[in-house]
Amino acid sequence: MKRDWEKTFNDQESSGLTRAEYCRKHNIQYDHFQYHIKRRGRFLPVLRTEQSLEIILKSGAKLLVTGSTELSLIKKVLEADAEVRL
């Protein structure tokens, strides 16, 4: 049976669990989960509040953006992340 990765990602994001915790709880191989996230090729917002947005980048790194974060810095981080080879 083929896994619906988009549903799995959404379930993990709304669970409040880290990726590793979610994978352990649901018997998913963590490296498979990471592979499919990277294959997805887009950013994954994981937490949004009035003051901030946390994004998991293609590389797996987390970027916390707040109202005081300079746009030029965000742009540099996103450009560098785009160059990461998976």
Steps between C-alpha positions, in 0.01 A plus 500: 500500500642838397523764773329835451802714591315832477249377759784362712681837492182686594429254783854542634484879481169513689607236756740729682761221489843537349561307180700238687236459772223471242692239302568290810135520609369400155769244409634704209866485409633849572730501197202419273303785656791742446553375144140568403504844664811594304356351183198720551731795430322769694509667836298359787358751745473328837400774739327828439413754767418867492867578557691233307512231236724195527592337169678174438725554202581255222827425679312405818616811688242711682455871432312711754368819341374779722379847425846634571679264259655690210364395161848507345616239754200278431571525127866397550402199712240386247742539209771303683249229589389476137856411405512201738527175308284220628 
